[in-house]
Amino acid sequence: MQAFLKELFKDQDYDDKNFFLIAGPCVVESAELLDIVASKVSSLCIKMGIPYIFKASYRKANRTSVGSFTGIGDDQALSLVQKTGQKYKIPTTSDIHAHDEAAPASVYIDVLQIPAFLCRQTDLLIAAAETGKIINVKKGQFISGPAMKFAAEKIRNTGNEKIIFTERGNTFGYQDLVVDFRNIPLMQELGVPVVVDCTHSLQQPNQTSGVTGGNPKLISTISMSAIAAGADGLFIETHPDPPHAKSDGATMLKLDLLEDLLLKLIKLRKAVV
């Protein structure tokens, strides 16, 4: 595990041979939701020795329909994410969408996440990097793993070496994604830890209904394949009631299914490490 990740997880008791987990609801819906998810996931991670980063987007800037839920307000949502991290003594992450969001968001969260569609945005990457925070860049659905070297160069050019890359599938036709697990070792060759997004990789975007579809039954398959291929971490969005979630309900893992999945993944990790 890279030094910057060890520093990030310094307050957690974990097995250093384990994968790390980025997990939480897609978007901040309420303080109650954040507390329910963080309480459950953090307790599981403590029990299993898994390093944990809590995730919730403070705003959803990329929605299919203009009528889709985008958030409860930036300041309020960021404050709730920060308070959740403080309460459970876990680091936090959230998406940023424009260069002028980087500095304000960095006051509240520990890891700045760059959405896949924005992974080539130079001003955004540089502004995020200049905060000195860890930067998690999701690989665009339209580029290869090795092409992420350019995102790494932009961040490193600022002097910031704290980089994570997240694989989340590539566009396959108009309304589906496919995960190429070769991207894991190929991006690791760039000197960064690689996470696999096990939920967004199962999206079925661009539906004419205006709501992105998905196939959450395959979350376990993607997760196990990622661990078998040597991923450093996993990204799993989870919610106690996905059908009624305000964003990405079609791809999130039901919260009460997470424990059994993590137990399987830990066994698999021990077999491949």
N, C-alpha and C positions, 0 to 999 in steps of 0.2 A: 504494500500500500504506500502510495506517495506521501511524502512528508506533510504536504498541505492537508491531505485527508486525515492523517493521524492527528494533526492539530485540530481539525474540525470536530473530530469525534473524541477529543480528549476527556470529556466529561462522561463518556459512556463506557461501560464495561462490556467488551465484545471480544469475540474470537477473531484474531487477526487473519485467520485463514478463510473467514466467511466472506461472502459477497456483501456489499452494502445495499441498502434499500432506500429509494426515494418513493414516498407514498403519501396519499391523502386524497381528498375530493378534488374534482376538476377545478371548481371555482368556489370562492368564499360565498356561501349562501347565508350563513348566520353564525353567530358565536357558538350556538348549541351544536351545530353540525361539526365545526372544527374540534370542539371538545370531545365529542363522541368518537370521532375517527382517531384523533391523536391519542386519546386515552387507550383505546383498544390496540392500535398498532404499536405504540411505544411499549406497552406491557408485553406484547408478543415478542418484540425485538429484544427487550431486556431478558426475557426468559430464554430466548434462543441465541443470545450473544450476537445479534445482527446490528451493525452500525446503521443508524436511521436518520434520514433527513425528511422532515415534514414538508409536504407540498400542497399548496392551494393557490390558484391564480387569483390575484386581486381584481383583475379585470380580464374579460375575454374580448379581445379586439378582432379576432378572426372568427366570425360566425357566418353560417350560410345565409340565414335570413335576417333582414333588417329588424324583424320583430323578436329575435332571440334575446334571451337574458344576457346581459354583459357584466353586471356587477352591482354591488350595493353602494358604491362610492369608493374611490381610490384610497383616500386617507383612512377611512373607517376599516376597509378591508385589510390594508397593510398593517394597521394597528392590531387587528385581531390575529393576524398571522404571527406577528411579533410576540404578542401576549401568550399565544399558544406555545410557541417555542420556549419562552421563559418559564411557563408553568411546568412543562414536562422536561425541561433541560435538554432540548434537542435543537439542532440547527434547522433552519427553514429555507425554503426556496419559493420563488414565484416568477412568472414570466414578465419580461419587459418588452415593449414593442417599438420604442423610438428612443433616439439618443438622449433626449432630454428627460427621459424617465429613469435613466440609470442612477444618477446621483441621489435623487429623492428616494428611490426604492431601496438603495443600498443602506440607508439609515435603519431600515426595518428588518431586512432579511440578510442571510449569510451567503447564499448562493444565487447569483443572477442567472436566470434561464433565458436563453435565446430561442424563440420559436423556430421550427424547421423552415417555414416559408421565409424567414428573415436571416438565415445563416450566412448569406453573402453580403449583408448590409454593412458596409465598411464603417460608416459613422456610428452605427449601433454597437458593433463589436468593440471599436476603440473606446467609446464612451463607457461601456461596461467594464472593459479591462482597466481603464484609468481609475476606477473606484478602488482597485486593489482587492476586490472580492473574488471568490471562486466563480468562474464563468462556465456554465453548462450549456454547450451549444448542441441543439438537436440537428442532426444531419437532415438536410433537405430531401424531400421525396423525389427530387429531380436530379440529384447528383450521386456520385459514387463515394464510397468510403475514402479512397486515396485522395480525392479532390478536396477533402476537408483540410488538407495541409494548408490551403490558403487562408482558411479561417484561423487556424493555429498561428500562422505567420502574422496575421493582423493583430491578434491578441498579444503575442510574444514581442512584437515590435514596440509595445508600450512598456516592456519590462515585466509584465505579468506572466508568470509561468503556471498559474493555477487554473488549469483547463480540464474540463470533462467533456467528452463527446457522447451523444446519445443516438443510437440507431433506432429508427422508428418506421422502417419500411420505405419502399420505393413505389411510385405510381405504376400501376399495372392496368393498362386500359384506362377507361374513364372513371370507373366507380369502385376501384379496388386497389389494395396495396399488397406487396409481397416483401417478405424479409429475406435478404441475402446475408446469411450468417458468416460469409467470408469477410464481410465488412468489420467484424469484431477484431480479428487479428490484424487486418490491414490498417485500421485506425489506431490500434495499439502500437503499431510500428512508428506512429508519429509521436510517441512518447507521452500519451495521455491515457488515463483510465477510460474504459468504454462501458457505458450503460446500455441496456436494451429496454426500450419502452414497450412493455408487454401488452399494453391496452390500446394506445393510439395506433400501433402497428396493425391492429385488427379493424380499423375504421373502414367504412365503405362510404367514401365522400361523394359529394356532388349529386346527392339524391334529389329528384324533382320535387319531393315533398318539402324541401327546404330544411330538413333535419338529417344530419349525418347518421348513417347506419353503422352497424358493426356486428362482430361475431364473438361475443365474450366467452362462448364455450371453448374457444381455442386459447384462452389466456394461459392455461396450464401448459399447453403444448409449446407456445412461444417461450414461456418462462424456462421450462426444462431444457429446451433446445439452446437457449441463451447460456445457461449455466454449463451445459455440456460443451459448448463452443468456447468457453473460457471468459465470458463476460465478467467484468469487475463488479458490476452492480446491476440492479434491476429497478425499473420505474413502473409502478403499478398504481393507477388511480382506483380508488375504492370508496364506496358509499354504502350506508346502511340500507338504502332503498333506491337502487339505480333507476328503475322505471320512472321515479318521480324526481330525479335529479334535474337541476336547471341547466346542465350542460354535460354533454357526452354520456348520457345515461345508457346509450346503446353499447358502450365499450367498457364501462367500469365494472370492476369485480365487486360482487356483493360482499360487504364487510365480514359477515360471518363465515365466508369461505376462505378467508385469507390464512387462517391458522393452519389448516390442513395442507394448503399449497406450500407454505413456508417450510413445514416439516419435510415434505417431499424434496424440496429444493436443497435443504441442508444435507440430506442424505446423499443426494446426487453430487453436491459440491465436494463432499468428503471423498466420493469415489473418483472424481476427476482431478483433484488437486494433487 
